[in-house]
Amino acid sequence: MTDNFVEFAKSQMGAVEKLLKGLPGIKGYIDKELRRDADKRVREAIAASLEQSKAALTAAQNALLKSGGLAKMADVNEVIVALQTLADRIKTASYGYAGLFDPVRIKEEQLDALVRFDRSLAQKIGALNEQIAALAQAVKDRGDIGPALDKLKETIAELSALFSKRSQAIETPGLLDDPNFAPSVDTGSEAPDASSSSLTEG
């Protein structure tokens, strides 16, 4: 059995850094006219990362089949379908003109909270890719892939719930006034300027 599928899975573990660097940050969301485009770019980037994760998992599934692991094929396929469903949901999300895309004034703290959602999704995909690499290694070693599958299902569910909360925040920005609504992550240089409480849209 070729080990290429293991290396492919491991190669996705570093993809989160590229994804994080490509996120727009607060500056990408400040201009109301560009906010919708920034959201679309974020969603497309996250969906593309999930597609790559799915490709790595599919390669591991093919290797599993070749090694005689037919009994676990349905379980792996369930995870693959869940990944594809989530990627499609994120890519095609539509919010109309309500919420974040329409307000005359938007608080910078709210934009910072939205950025935390973006970064948290990217970081969670990093964890997902590590789990896929662990599953691929288990397939190569002909070990028990059950625990790896359980972790993958849990992480996909967490990603789905996180994206649902992000969608709620876009539709109802006031939710972001609650400091506990958005996940706590390091936003680096994108931290909000405490001297500015709101941004005026023209």
C-alpha positions in Angstrom: 0.0 0.0 0.0 1.4 3.4 -0.9 2.0 5.9 1.9 1.1 8.9 -0.3 -2.3 9.2 1.4 -0.7 9.6 4.8 1.7 12.4 3.5 -1.3 14.1 1.7 -3.2 14.1 5.0 -0.3 15.4 6.9 0.3 18.2 4.3 -3.1 19.6 5.1 -2.1 20.2 8.8 -0.1 23.3 7.8 -2.9 24.7 5.6 -4.5 26.5 8.5 -1.7 29.0 8.6 -2.3 30.0 5.0 -6.0 30.2 5.7 -5.5 32.4 8.8 -3.2 34.8 6.8 -5.9 35.1 4.1 -8.7 36.2 6.5 -9.7 39.9 6.0 -9.6 40.9 9.7 -11.4 44.0 11.0 -10.1 46.2 8.1 -11.9 43.9 5.6 -15.2 44.4 7.4 -15.1 48.2 8.1 -16.4 49.4 4.7 -20.1 48.5 4.5 -19.9 48.3 0.7 -17.1 45.7 1.0 -18.4 43.8 4.0 -20.5 41.4 2.0 -17.6 40.6 -0.3 -15.3 40.0 2.7 -17.8 37.6 4.2 -18.0 35.8 0.8 -14.2 35.5 0.6 -14.0 34.1 4.1 -16.7 31.5 3.5 -15.2 30.5 0.2 -11.8 30.1 1.8 -13.1 28.0 4.6 -15.2 25.9 2.3 -12.2 25.3 0.1 -10.2 24.2 3.1 -12.9 21.7 4.0 -12.9 20.4 0.5 -9.2 19.7 0.8 -9.8 18.0 4.2 -12.4 15.9 2.5 -10.0 15.0 -0.3 -7.4 13.8 2.3 -10.1 11.8 4.1 -11.2 10.3 0.8 -7.7 9.2 0.0 -7.5 7.5 3.4 -10.8 5.8 2.8 -9.6 4.4 -0.5 -6.5 3.1 1.2 -8.7 1.5 3.9 -10.7 -0.3 1.2 -7.6 -1.6 -0.4 -6.3 -2.9 2.9 -9.6 -4.8 3.5 -11.2 -2.4 5.9 -14.7 -2.8 4.4 -16.4 -2.9 7.8 -15.5 0.7 8.5 -16.2 2.1 5.0 -19.7 3.2 5.8 -18.5 5.1 8.9 -15.8 6.9 7.0 -18.3 7.7 4.2 -20.6 9.2 6.8 -17.9 11.6 7.9 -17.0 12.5 4.2 -20.7 13.3 3.5 -20.9 15.4 6.7 -17.8 17.4 5.5 -19.2 18.0 2.1 -22.5 19.1 3.5 -20.8 21.5 5.8 -18.6 22.9 3.0 -21.6 23.4 0.8 -23.6 25.1 3.5 -20.8 27.5 4.3 -20.1 28.3 0.6 -23.8 29.0 -0.3 -24.9 30.8 2.9 -27.1 33.9 2.0 -27.9 36.6 4.5 -29.9 39.1 2.3 -29.6 42.7 3.5 -30.4 42.2 7.2 -28.0 42.5 10.1 -24.3 43.2 9.6 -24.7 44.2 5.9 -27.2 47.0 6.5 -26.5 49.0 9.7 -25.7 52.7 9.6 -23.3 52.3 12.5 -21.4 49.2 13.5 -19.3 48.9 16.6 -15.7 48.0 16.1 -16.0 45.6 19.0 -18.7 43.8 17.0 -16.3 43.5 14.0 -13.6 42.2 16.3 -16.0 39.6 17.5 -16.8 38.5 14.0 -13.1 38.2 13.2 -12.8 35.9 16.2 -15.4 33.7 14.6 -13.4 33.6 11.4 -10.2 32.7 13.2 -11.9 30.1 15.4 -13.3 28.4 12.3 -9.9 28.3 10.7 -8.2 27.0 13.9 -10.9 24.3 14.2 -10.1 23.2 10.7 -6.5 22.9 11.8 -7.7 20.5 14.5 -9.8 18.6 11.9 -6.8 18.1 9.6 -4.7 16.8 12.5 -7.4 14.2 13.2 -7.6 13.2 9.5 -3.8 12.7 9.6 -4.2 10.6 12.7 -6.8 8.5 11.0 -4.7 8.1 7.9 -1.8 6.9 10.0 -4.1 4.4 11.8 -5.2 3.1 8.3 -1.5 2.7 7.3 -0.8 0.9 10.6 -3.9 -1.2 10.2 -5.0 0.0 13.6 -8.4 0.8 15.1 -9.7 3.9 13.4 -12.8 4.1 15.6 -11.5 6.7 18.0 -10.2 8.9 15.1 -13.6 8.7 13.5 -15.4 9.7 16.7 -13.1 12.7 17.1 -13.8 13.7 13.5 -17.5 13.6 13.9 -17.3 15.7 17.1 -15.1 18.3 15.4 -17.4 18.6 12.4 -20.3 19.0 14.7 -18.4 21.8 16.5 -17.6 23.5 13.2 -21.2 23.4 12.2 -22.3 24.9 15.5 -19.7 27.6 15.3 -20.7 28.5 11.8 -24.4 28.7 12.9 -23.4 31.1 15.7 -21.5 33.2 13.2 -24.5 33.3 10.9 -26.7 34.4 13.9 -24.2 37.2 14.6 -24.3 38.4 11.0 -28.1 38.5 11.0 -28.3 40.0 14.5 -25.1 42.0 15.2 -26.4 43.0 18.6 -25.6 39.5 19.8 -21.9 40.4 19.5 -22.3 43.0 22.2 -22.2 40.0 24.6 -18.5 39.4 25.2 -19.1 35.7 25.7 -21.0 35.2 22.4 -18.0 35.0 20.1 -15.2 32.5 20.8 -12.0 33.7 22.5 -9.1 33.5 20.2 -5.9 35.5 19.6 -6.7 38.1 16.9 -3.1 39.4 16.8 -2.7 42.8 15.3 -6.3 43.0 14.4 -7.4 43.8 18.0 -9.8 46.7 18.1 -8.8 50.2 19.0 -10.4 50.8 22.4 -10.7 54.5 21.7 -13.3 53.9 19.0 -16.6 52.5 20.0 -18.4 52.7 16.6 -17.7 53.2 12.9 -19.8 55.5 10.8 -20.9 54.3 7.4 -21.5 56.8 4.7 
